[in-house]
Amino acid sequence: MNKAKVTNLLRQLKLFYLIDWLRFYYQKIKNRTVNSAFKKKHPEVKLPPDYLMYESFQINYDKYYNGGLKMAKWLASHFKKHIELKHSNILDWGCGPGRIIRHMPDVINSGCKFFGTDYNQKSIDWCSKNLLDIEFNKNKLEANLPYENNSMDVIYGISIFTHLSEQMHYQWFNELHRVLKPNGILLLSMHGDNFKVKLSKAEIDTYNQGKLVVRGQVKEGHRTFAAFHPKPFLEYLFKDVEVLEHIIQTSTNKNWVPQDIWIVRKKKT
C-alpha cells in the first residue's frame, strides 16, 4: 500500500489527527538541540508557542525566523516587479504566527501599512501582543474579511488555498478580489504538478482531468486538510484577473516538494 493510500485510510479511520500530534512531538524532540542553540544565540527574538509554529510551518526556530526573513525578501522582490511599493497596504492572508509578515516592515520600509489575518485565534492573539508594527485581525473559515472594498494594494497567501475545499476556493478568491484594489496584485502558493508524486492513482486520474483533488475528513483549514491544484482548475479560478506569473519551483532537496507560485493582477473596472 503506497503512502497516499495509507494517508487516506488514516483519514477514514479518524486517526489522522493522532498521527499529526505524534509528528508534532517527534519534530519537537528532533529539533530540541538546534532550537535551544537558536534561543541562546538570539535571546531577543520573540518566538510563538511550538504548536502554533508547527501548525503553520514546522518546529525549527531558525527556519521559522531566518527562513521567514528570506521568504519576505523573496516575496518583496516579486511584488516590486509588478507594483510600486510606496505607501501601499499589504495583507498577509493566513498569516499564522507571523513567520513572514513580522519581517515585512523592515524588508519593504516604504511608508507601507501591513496587515495580517488568520482564522486561528491563538495565532492572532500572539501576533497582536508581540508584533506591534502590524495590524492583525481574526477572520473566520468562511470568506469574510474585515476590510473595505478596494483597500489592499498587495495580498499574499502562502499555502492557504492548499487547505481549503473547492467551494471555499471560489468564495475566498472572490473575497480577496473584493478587497484588492484595481491594479493590485495577489500572490498565492499552490500544490501544483510537483505534488503528483504524493497522489494515489485515483487522485492522479482526477488531477489529470483538470479537477481539484481534496483530501478532507479532517477540519478544513487545518494543516492536515489538503488540496491539489491542476493548472486548468486555477486558470478557471483566475479567469477574471490577469495572470502575471506562474512560477513552477524546483528543488534538489528530496525531502521538500516546492509549491507553485501564481501572481495575478486585478483588472481596472
Beta strands, then each sheet from edge to edge (+ up, - down):
strand 1: 89-93
strand 2: 113-118
strand 3: 135-138
strand 4: 152-157
strand 5: 180-190
strand 6: 213-215
strand 7: 226-228
strand 8: 242-248
strand 9: 260-265
sheet 1: 3+ 2+ 1+ 4+ 5+ 9- 8+
sheet 2: 6+ 7-
end
